[in-house]
Amino acid sequence: MDINPYLIWNILLSLVITPALLAYRSFKSDTREDLKSIKDILSKTREDYATRSELRDGMDKVMAALHRLEDKLDRALNSSNNGKDT
């Protein structure tokens, strides 16, 4: 059997280059899937959690309601104390 450059080239392609390309392709597809799952998780996180401005607006509403309640309690206590003094 005569060894010529074409035979060496075919052996090189078959035993070295092809498995390397298959491994690279597999790694590349795994990376794409991981990136896609990270993007999905990030989008769900953005949908589920409030932003700072939304949180601040909600806290302002709660604080305003607590101040109104405090004012009502003060008026109720003052009116009950005024009724007992006379």
TIMI-2910 file (N, C-alpha, C, CB; in pm, 1 decimal, decimal comma, always signed):
<rs>
+----------+----------+----------+----------+----------+----------+----------+----------+----------+----------+----------+----------+------+
!      n_x !      n_y !      n_z !     ca_x !     ca_y !     ca_z !      c_x !      c_y !      c_z !     cb_x !     cb_y !     cb_z ! resn !
+----------+----------+----------+----------+----------+----------+----------+----------+----------+----------+----------+----------+------+
!    +84,4 !   -116,5 !     +0,0 !     +0,0 !     +0,0 !     +0,0 !    +89,2 !   +123,2 !     +0,0 !    -96,1 !     -0,4 !   +121,1 !  Met !
!    +56,2 !   +212,2 !    -89,4 !   +135,3 !   +332,8 !   -106,1 !    +77,2 !   +445,0 !    -20,9 !   +140,8 !   +374,2 !   -254,2 !  Asp !
!   +159,7 !   +510,3 !    +61,0 !   +115,3 !   +623,6 !   +144,3 !   +140,1 !   +751,0 !    +64,8 !   +190,9 !   +627,8 !   +283,9 !  Ile !
!    +32,2 !   +816,7 !    +33,3 !    +45,0 !   +942,8 !    -38,9 !    -16,4 !  +1056,7 !    +43,7 !    -23,2 !   +933,1 !   -178,3 !  Asn !
!     +3,3 !  +1178,8 !     +4,2 !    -48,8 !  +1292,5 !    +80,8 !   -201,3 !  +1292,2 !    +94,5 !     -5,2 !  +1421,2 !    +15,8 !  Pro !
!   -272,2 !  +1240,9 !     -4,5 !   -418,1 !  +1235,8 !     +4,5 !   -465,2 !  +1141,6 !   +114,3 !   -477,2 !  +1192,9 !   -128,5 !  Tyr !
!   -396,2 !  +1033,1 !   +130,3 !   -429,6 !   +938,9 !   +236,2 !   -405,3 !  +1001,2 !   +373,9 !   -347,6 !   +809,8 !   +220,7 !  Leu !
!   -293,2 !  +1067,4 !   +389,4 !   -262,5 !  +1135,4 !   +516,7 !   -365,9 !  +1243,2 !   +544,5 !   -120,2 !  +1197,5 !   +513,6 !  Ile !
!   -403,3 !  +1319,6 !   +441,5 !   -503,5 !  +1424,5 !   +457,7 !   -638,6 !  +1365,3 !   +497,9 !   -517,5 !  +1505,5 !   +327,9 !  Trp !
!   -679,7 !  +1255,8 !   +439,2 !   -805,9 !  +1191,1 !   +474,8 !   -803,4 !  +1138,1 !   +617,9 !   -835,9 !  +1077,2 !   +377,7 !  Asn !
!   -692,6 !  +1081,6 !   +658,0 !   -679,7 !  +1033,5 !   +795,7 !   -686,4 !  +1151,1 !   +893,5 !   -547,1 !   +955,4 !   +814,1 !  Ile !
!   -617,2 !  +1258,5 !   +860,6 !   -619,4 !  +1377,7 !   +945,4 !   -761,5 !  +1433,0 !   +959,1 !   -526,2 !  +1485,6 !   +888,1 !  Leu !
!   -832,1 !  +1442,9 !   +848,5 !   -970,1 !  +1492,1 !   +852,6 !  -1060,0 !  +1399,5 !   +933,2 !  -1025,3 !  +1507,3 !   +711,2 !  Leu !
!  -1042,5 !  +1272,1 !   +915,2 !  -1130,4 !  +1174,8 !   +980,5 !  -1106,5 !  +1164,7 !  +1130,3 !  -1112,3 !  +1039,2 !   +917,9 !  Ser !
!   -983,0 !  +1165,2 !  +1172,6 !   -951,5 !  +1137,6 !  +1312,1 !   -929,9 !  +1261,0 !  +1399,1 !   -831,0 !  +1053,5 !  +1318,1 !  Leu !
!   -899,2 !  +1375,3 !  +1340,6 !   -866,4 !  +1493,0 !  +1421,4 !   -965,1 !  +1607,1 !  +1399,1 !   -725,4 !  +1540,3 !  +1389,8 !  Val !
!   -980,6 !  +1649,1 !  +1278,6 !  -1060,3 !  +1767,9 !  +1249,7 !  -1209,1 !  +1743,7 !  +1275,5 !  -1038,9 !  +1811,3 !  +1105,1 !  Ile !
!  -1262,8 !  +1633,0 !  +1229,0 !  -1405,6 !  +1605,8 !  +1244,3 !  -1448,1 !  +1599,8 !  +1391,3 !  -1441,0 !  +1475,1 !  +1175,3 !  Thr !
!  -1379,7 !  +1524,3 !  +1478,5 !  -1420,9 !  +1527,1 !  +1619,6 !  -1406,4 !  +1665,3 !  +1683,7 !  -1339,6 !  +1426,6 !  +1698,5 !  Pro !
!  -1302,7 !  +1740,0 !  +1642,7 !  -1285,6 !  +1874,6 !  +1697,1 !  -1401,1 !  +1965,2 !  +1655,5 !  -1152,0 !  +1934,6 !  +1650,9 !  Ala !
!  -1442,1 !  +1957,8 !  +1531,1 !  -1554,8 !  +2038,3 !  +1484,3 !  -1685,8 !  +1997,5 !  +1552,8 !  -1568,8 !  +2025,4 !  +1332,5 !  Leu !
!  -1705,2 !  +1867,5 !  +1571,5 !  -1826,3 !  +1821,7 !  +1640,8 !  -1828,9 !  +1868,8 !  +1786,2 !  -1835,9 !  +1668,6 !  +1635,5 !  Leu !
!  -1714,5 !  +1864,5 !  +1852,3 !  -1707,0 !  +1911,7 !  +1990,4 !  -1734,6 !  +2061,6 !  +1997,1 !  -1569,0 !  +1879,9 !  +2051,1 !  Ala !
!  -1678,8 !  +2137,3 !  +1904,8 !  -1702,2 !  +2282,5 !  +1900,4 !  -1848,9 !  +2313,2 !  +1875,7 !  -1616,0 !  +2347,9 !  +1791,3 !  Tyr !
!  -1909,3 !  +2240,8 !  +1784,5 !  -2050,7 !  +2262,6 !  +1754,3 !  -2139,3 !  +2232,0 !  +1875,5 !  -2093,1 !  +2176,1 !  +1635,0 !  Arg !
!  -2107,1 !  +2125,7 !  +1945,3 !  -2182,9 !  +2089,2 !  +2064,5 !  -2167,4 !  +2196,3 !  +2172,8 !  -2136,9 !  +1952,0 !  +2117,7 !  Ser !
!  -2046,2 !  +2242,6 !  +2192,5 !  -2020,8 !  +2347,1 !  +2292,0 !  -2094,4 !  +2474,5 !  +2255,9 !  -1870,7 !  +2375,0 !  +2304,2 !  Phe !
!  -2095,0 !  +2508,9 !  +2129,0 !  -2160,7 !  +2630,6 !  +2083,0 !  -2311,5 !  +2623,3 !  +2106,1 !  -2131,0 !  +2654,5 !  +1934,7 !  Lys !
!  -2372,8 !  +2509,2 !  +2078,9 !  -2517,4 !  +2495,4 !  +2098,7 !  -2552,5 !  +2497,2 !  +2247,5 !  -2568,4 !  +2365,2 !  +2033,8 !  Ser !
!  -2467,0 !  +2436,4 !  +2332,2 !  -2490,7 !  +2441,5 !  +2476,9 !  -2483,9 !  +2584,4 !  +2527,5 !  -2388,9 !  +2354,4 !  +2551,6 !  Asp !
!  -2389,8 !  +2660,4 !  +2476,0 !  -2375,2 !  +2798,9 !  +2516,4 !  -2497,3 !  +2880,3 !  +2476,1 !  -2249,1 !  +2858,9 !  +2455,7 !  Thr !
!  -2549,8 !  +2854,8 !  +2357,4 !  -2670,2 !  +2925,4 !  +2312,1 !  -2789,2 !  +2892,4 !  +2401,8 !  -2702,4 !  +2889,0 !  +2165,8 !  Arg !
!  -2803,7 !  +2765,8 !  +2437,8 !  -2914,6 !  +2726,3 !  +2524,7 !  -2901,5 !  +2790,8 !  +2662,8 !  -2920,3 !  +2573,1 !  +2538,0 !  Glu !
!  -2779,3 !  +2793,7 !  +2714,9 !  -2757,1 !  +2857,5 !  +2845,0 !  -2788,8 !  +3005,7 !  +2838,4 !  -2612,7 !  +2836,7 !  +2891,5 !  Asp !
!  -2746,3 !  +3072,2 !  +2732,5 !  -2772,8 !  +3213,9 !  +2716,7 !  -2922,2 !  +3239,9 !  +2704,9 !  -2699,8 !  +3268,5 !  +2594,7 !  Leu !
!  -2992,4 !  +3154,0 !  +2633,2 !  -3137,7 !  +3168,9 !  +2618,0 !  -3207,2 !  +3151,2 !  +2753,0 !  -3192,7 !  +3066,4 !  +2515,4 !  Lys !
!  -3164,3 !  +3053,3 !  +2832,0 !  -3227,9 !  +3032,2 !  +2962,1 !  -3198,1 !  +3149,3 !  +3055,9 !  -3179,9 !  +2899,7 !  +3025,0 !  Ser !
!  -3080,1 !  +3205,3 !  +3049,3 !  -3047,7 !  +3321,9 !  +3132,3 !  -3133,8 !  +3440,7 !  +3091,9 !  -2897,9 !  +3357,9 !  +3120,3 !  Ile !
!  -3154,2 !  +3460,6 !  +2962,1 !  -3240,4 !  +3569,9 !  +2915,8 !  -3384,3 !  +3548,9 !  +2962,5 !  -3235,6 !  +3581,1 !  +2762,0 !  Lys !
!  -3432,8 !  +3424,9 !  +2958,7 !  -3568,6 !  +3396,0 !  +3005,2 !  -3582,9 !  +3425,7 !  +3154,3 !  -3604,7 !  +3249,5 !  +2977,0 !  Asp !
!  -3485,0 !  +3384,4 !  +3232,9 !  -3489,1 !  +3409,6 !  +3376,8 !  -3484,4 !  +3558,6 !  +3405,6 !  -3373,3 !  +3338,6 !  +3447,2 !  Ile !
!  -3402,7 !  +3631,3 !  +3332,7 !  -3391,9 !  +3776,1 !  +3351,3 !  -3522,7 !  +3845,7 !  +3317,2 !  -3278,8 !  +3832,8 !  +3265,6 !  Leu !
!  -3588,1 !  +3803,9 !  +3210,0 !  -3714,9 !  +3866,9 !  +3173,9 !  -3823,1 !  +3836,8 !  +3276,8 !  -3759,8 !  +3820,2 !  +3035,7 !  Ser !
!  -3824,8 !  +3714,3 !  +3331,7 !  -3921,6 !  +3682,3 !  +3436,7 !  -3895,3 !  +3764,9 !  +3562,3 !  -3916,8 !  +3532,7 !  +3470,0 !  Lys !
!  -3768,1 !  +3784,7 !  +3594,1 !  -3733,0 !  +3864,3 !  +3710,3 !  -3779,1 !  +4007,8 !  +3692,3 !  -3582,7 !  +3859,5 !  +3735,1 !  Thr !
!  -3760,5 !  +4062,0 !  +3574,6 !  -3804,1 !  +4199,5 !  +3548,2 !  -3954,9 !  +4212,2 !  +3558,1 !  -3757,3 !  +4245,0 !  +3410,3 !  Arg !
!  -4028,4 !  +4108,8 !  +3519,2 !  -4174,0 !  +4113,3 !  +3525,8 !  -4224,3 !  +4099,4 !  +3668,9 !  -4233,9 !  +4003,8 !  +3439,1 !  Glu !
!  -4157,6 !  +4018,2 !  +3749,5 !  -4208,5 !  +3985,2 !  +3882,0 !  -4175,9 !  +4087,8 !  +3989,6 !  -4155,2 !  +3853,9 !  +3923,3 !  Asp !
!  -4068,0 !  +4161,2 !  +3976,2 !  -4024,5 !  +4249,4 !  +4082,6 !  -4051,4 !  +4394,3 !  +4048,7 !  -3877,8 !  +4229,2 !  +4110,9 !  Tyr !
!  -4077,7 !  +4473,7 !  +4153,0 !  -4107,7 !  +4614,8 !  +4135,4 !  -3978,7 !  +4694,6 !  +4120,9 !  -4190,7 !  +4667,6 !  +4253,4 !  Ala !
!  -3989,2 !  +4803,7 !  +4048,5 !  -3874,8 !  +4892,8 !  +4036,8 !  -3868,1 !  +4982,1 !  +4159,3 !  -3883,3 !  +4977,3 !  +3907,8 !  Thr !
!  -3759,8 !  +5054,1 !  +4174,2 !  -3745,9 !  +5143,1 !  +4289,8 !  -3851,9 !  +5252,5 !  +4289,6 !  -3606,9 !  +5205,9 !  +4291,8 !  Arg !
!  -3881,0 !  +5306,8 !  +4173,2 !  -3981,6 !  +5412,9 !  +4167,7 !  -4120,4 !  +5358,9 !  +4203,4 !  -3983,9 !  +5477,1 !  +4027,9 !  Ser !
!  -4153,2 !  +5238,4 !  +4157,6 !  -4281,9 !  +5178,8 !  +4194,5 !  -4288,9 !  +5153,6 !  +4343,9 !  -4304,7 !  +5047,9 !  +4118,3 !  Glu !
!  -4179,9 !  +5105,7 !  +4400,6 !  -4175,3 !  +5079,8 !  +4543,7 !  -4187,6 !  +5210,2 !  +4622,0 !  -4045,4 !  +5006,9 !  +4580,9 !  Leu !
!  -4118,8 !  +5313,5 !  +4576,5 !  -4124,7 !  +5443,8 !  +4642,7 !  -4267,2 !  +5500,9 !  +4637,6 !  -4024,9 !  +5542,2 !  +4576,9 !  Arg !
!  -4332,9 !  +5489,9 !  +4521,8 !  -4470,6 !  +5538,2 !  +4508,8 !  -4563,6 !  +5461,9 !  +4602,6 !  -4519,2 !  +5524,5 !  +4363,4 !  Asp !
!  -4545,7 !  +5331,9 !  +4610,0 !  -4629,1 !  +5251,5 !  +4699,9 !  -4606,1 !  +5287,5 !  +4846,0 !  -4601,6 !  +5103,4 !  +4678,7 !  Gly !
!  -4481,4 !  +5310,1 !  +4883,9 !  -4451,1 !  +5348,5 !  +5022,1 !  -4507,5 !  +5486,6 !  +5053,9 !  -4299,2 !  +5346,7 !  +5046,5 !  Met !
!  -4505,5 !  +5577,6 !  +4957,5 !  -4563,9 !  +5710,5 !  +4978,7 !  -4713,8 !  +5699,6 !  +5005,3 !  -4537,8 !  +5801,3 !  +4856,5 !  Asp !
!  -4781,3 !  +5612,7 !  +4931,9 !  -4925,5 !  +5593,2 !  +4952,2 !  -4952,9 !  +5533,8 !  +5090,3 !  -4984,0 !  +5501,6 !  +4842,3 !  Lys !
!  -4871,8 !  +5436,8 !  +5131,0 !  -4889,7 !  +5374,8 !  +5262,6 !  -4865,0 !  +5478,0 !  +5372,9 !  -4794,1 !  +5253,4 !  +5279,6 !  Val !
!  -4760,5 !  +5556,6 !  +5357,9 !  -4729,4 !  +5657,5 !  +5459,4 !  -4839,9 !  +5762,6 !  +5467,5 !  -4594,6 !  +5724,8 !  +5428,5 !  Met !
!  -4896,3 !  +5803,1 !  +5353,7 !  -5006,3 !  +5899,8 !  +5353,8 !  -5127,7 !  +5840,3 !  +5425,5 !  -5043,6 !  +5941,1 !  +5208,7 !  Ala !
!  -5157,1 !  +5714,2 !  +5401,8 !  -5270,0 !  +5649,5 !  +5468,8 !  -5245,0 !  +5641,0 !  +5619,5 !  -5294,2 !  +5508,3 !  +5410,4 !  Ala !
!  -5123,2 !  +5611,4 !  +5659,3 !  -5090,9 !  +5605,8 !  +5802,6 !  -5102,9 !  +5743,8 !  +5867,3 !  -4948,7 !  +5550,3 !  +5823,4 !  Leu !
!  -5063,1 !  +5848,9 !  +5798,0 !  -5077,7 !  +5984,4 !  +5852,0 !  -5225,5 !  +6021,2 !  +5867,6 !  -5007,0 !  +6086,6 !  +5760,6 !  His !
!  -5308,2 !  +5983,8 !  +5771,0 !  -5452,5 !  +6010,3 !  +5783,9 !  -5510,1 !  +5934,9 !  +5903,4 !  -5527,3 !  +5969,9 !  +5654,3 !  Arg !
!  -5468,2 !  +5809,6 !  +5920,8 !  -5515,5 !  +5730,5 !  +6033,8 !  -5469,6 !  +5792,7 !  +6165,4 !  -5465,5 !  +5585,4 !  +6022,7 !  Leu !
!  -5347,0 !  +5839,7 !  +6169,5 !  -5295,0 !  +5904,3 !  +6290,2 !  -5374,6 !  +6031,2 !  +6322,0 !  -5145,2 !  +5938,0 !  +6273,1 !  Glu !
!  -5405,9 !  +6108,3 !  +6219,4 !  -5485,8 !  +6230,0 !  +6241,5 !  -5625,1 !  +6195,8 !  +6293,6 !  -5497,2 !  +6311,2 !  +6111,2 !  Asp !
!  -5685,5 !  +6091,2 !  +6239,8 !  -5817,7 !  +6050,3 !  +6286,7 !  -5812,2 !  +6004,1 !  +6432,3 !  -5873,7 !  +5938,3 !  +6197,6 !  Lys !
!  -5708,3 !  +5928,6 !  +6467,8 !  -5693,6 !  +5884,4 !  +6606,7 !  -5672,6 !  +6002,8 !  +6700,2 !  -5576,7 !  +5786,4 !  +6619,5 !  Leu !
!  -5592,6 !  +6099,2 !  +6656,6 !  -5571,6 !  +6219,1 !  +6738,3 !  -5702,2 !  +6293,6 !  +6759,7 !  -5468,7 !  +6311,7 !  +6672,7 !  Asp !
!  -5781,9 !  +6308,7 !  +6653,5 !  -5910,5 !  +6378,5 !  +6667,4 !  -6004,4 !  +6301,0 !  +6759,2 !  -5976,4 !  +6398,9 !  +6529,4 !  Arg !
!  -6005,2 !  +6168,1 !  +6745,2 !  -6093,8 !  +6086,7 !  +6828,2 !  -6051,7 !  +6095,1 !  +6974,7 !  -6093,3 !  +5940,0 !  +6780,6 !  Ala !
!  -5923,5 !  +6088,6 !  +7001,9 !  -5875,5 !  +6097,0 !  +7139,9 !  -5898,8 !  +6236,3 !  +7198,1 !  -5726,5 !  +6061,6 !  +7146,6 !  Leu !
!  -5879,6 !  +6338,8 !  +7118,2 !  -5902,4 !  +6475,0 !  +7166,2 !  -6049,8 !  +6499,7 !  +7194,2 !  -5851,0 !  +6576,5 !  +7064,7 !  Asn !
!  -6136,5 !  +6447,6 !  +7109,4 !  -6279,9 !  +6468,3 !  +7132,2 !  -6326,8 !  +6388,6 !  +7253,2 !  -6361,1 !  +6428,3 !  +7007,6 !  Ser !
!  -6271,4 !  +6270,9 !  +7277,4 !  -6311,7 !  +6193,9 !  +7396,2 !  -6256,2 !  +6258,9 !  +7521,2 !  -6263,5 !  +6047,1 !  +7386,4 !  Ser !
!  -6138,2 !  +6316,4 !  +7516,9 !  -6083,7 !  +6387,1 !  +7632,8 !  -6158,4 !  +6516,0 !  +7658,2 !  -5935,8 !  +6416,1 !  +7613,2 !  Asn !
!  -6201,3 !  +6586,4 !  +7555,1 !  -6275,4 !  +6709,8 !  +7571,0 !  -6412,7 !  +6682,6 !  +7633,0 !  -6290,4 !  +6780,7 !  +7436,1 !  Asn !
!  -6474,3 !  +6574,9 !  +7601,1 !  -6605,4 !  +6538,6 !  +7655,6 !  -6596,6 !  +6504,2 !  +7803,5 !  -6664,1 !  +6420,6 !  +7578,5 !  Gly !
!  -6486,9 !  +6446,6 !  +7848,2 !  -6472,6 !  +6408,3 !  +7990,1 !  -6435,4 !  +6525,9 !  +8076,1 !  -6368,2 !  +6299,3 !  +8006,1 !  Lys !
!  -6369,7 !  +6624,6 !  +8019,9 !  -6326,2 !  +6739,8 !  +8099,4 !  -6441,9 !  +6829,5 !  +8137,4 !  -6222,8 !  +6820,0 !  +8023,6 !  Asp !
!  -6546,5 !  +6834,6 !  +8057,2 !  -6655,7 !  +6926,6 !  +8087,0 !  -6760,6 !  +6867,2 !  +8173,1 !  -6717,4 !  +6974,5 !  +7963,4 !  Thr !
+----------+----------+----------+----------+----------+----------+----------+----------+----------+----------+----------+----------+------+
</rs>
